[in-house]
Amino acid sequence: MTVQQEEWEEHWEEEDSEGEDHLDPESGSSWTPAHQGRGRASTSLALGFLAMIPMFVAYEYSLAVDPSLPPSQSEQVLFRILVLFPDLEVPLRRAILLIGAVVALVLCYRRRLALVPSLIRIGVEGFFGALALGPALALGMRLFGGFQDSVAPLAADTSVPVAARVFGAAAFEELLFRVAIYGALFVLLRRVLIFFGSSDRSSSWAAEALAALGSSVGFAAIHLSVCTAWLGSGGEPFDPAIFAWRFLAGLMLALLFRWRGPGVAAWSHGLFNLALLIGAGPEIFL
């Protein structure tokens, strides 16, 4: 178990000491952390990773069918070390994903998790999460004045490879920004605040808020050309409205991640991108 997972579990146990009820990230039922034992964080991540497998498959399919499609910046960051093996980059990435799926399956099996119902629940919750993102983002953008007339995204290509790419890339973005960056910021900031004398509970909640803000800024920034130049791939010029759109989306996805787990956040993200692709909103993908 990683230090980050232990920090999350300690945070859950501290909340339980105050007598609060919670939702089980695996089943959606009420649960009490102190009576469930350790391993909850690892199981939630494992189940979320298994739920992302169709998204990984869609992403790999899109790049195999249409190599001209740009790779996801988040996927490039997560697997950056593989550029050292240019001839094996794709097979190694697929092997890592396969190994991750096997490990996740073993962890879920050890917890005697009802896997099929849990994965179906994630998909259903992701669908409703995607439905909620649209109105929530539209309302949030009113605070920033909405999109200006100068913002005119190119008409999206609605071919199957493009749809698979925008859907599948969401999984890598959730792994990078919600699981890795959010989690790392939470652990680091919580320890810093405790070091300077803050109570465990207040440090935890302050770290939660700051981690959500920091990961959301990074999520919006990764789409900018100034931030992706080192990857050798294209990006977009800075536009305040588009940056605000993605920043707000990052905050909402962070809330879904914290409340319902990484799988629900990933499916909400991917399905929302598909909705944008077919014209349900501005064609500015998350």
Steps between C-alpha positions, in 0.01 A plus 500: 500500500639839405545795733236687301245223555578492872449876521158468333395219733620691805295797379188282467552354850539850646170604342332194646619594849269801472200270453434574133347255252660428164431320177694189416698579180455140386129438562342841559357389836566670832815392676707574806874510430607387846313171454601427140874443548785625288533483123201717410700752300683232303174319423328818381793572269513139382128495420529836325790373290298195394212729405739697278604195295240565222634855482859380464388259228317780318808722517736231368252418224480863390875542467539164325229576244600862442867566590458865397293569812699689763575301815362614832733735685414325826586160355832642382578632848405176675711288263772754428777257593401277208644750250832336588373196309348648182457166324329344803305798629154380400547133601649604834214741570247229426693252715502744793126552467444124485713443810310777678171332411620164634618656827172688535303181438698315768443780753127499432488121525680507836237741632225261374351785303186444292685610190231505229240695702770741616618568145143544377441748781806699396376517142152612606635761740742618232209547261311715749820682588545591133140623487560720803826648368332688217256714701753545781766627259252726320402654834861533611605667176249777564728614780775548241281673242457195277679443171575802286419520131872470429496145635410292199630142531540303181218262411576165653565187297236250615664191352526188716878530559462860617211406728703214644796730552315776690318237706807293585737790567280602794621195695863610477407854605318370807793278595742791466306789649252348742683189620867602479511880530196546726619217725860622514395858575267381774770297673764773470278791606348309789842420641618859458193638678534251785870590531404865548258415778164455331273228636470173312140565398545860383823404321320223316216718377730788406722255311193362322399847380850602393559168324176541306598853396857408408409192299229696317743775401738233370217330312411823321866584434593166341296594192707814436781505244729678746466203735525222241799621299733271695289203395550582135126501439260777414288701738273800497573870550379641830142622502354613836153360435621158384745484791217582743280234334759230560591626846137481612468155343811394692343611828181308426691188400709532817177503700378188320836332558495578871134408544453201268850389402727512193286272285193721519711811433659337194170382350334836565793671329507266202124498442486878531767529230291275275198722561703805399618318188146444375400861565356505853717801587803701391746272326770568755592163636604452860 
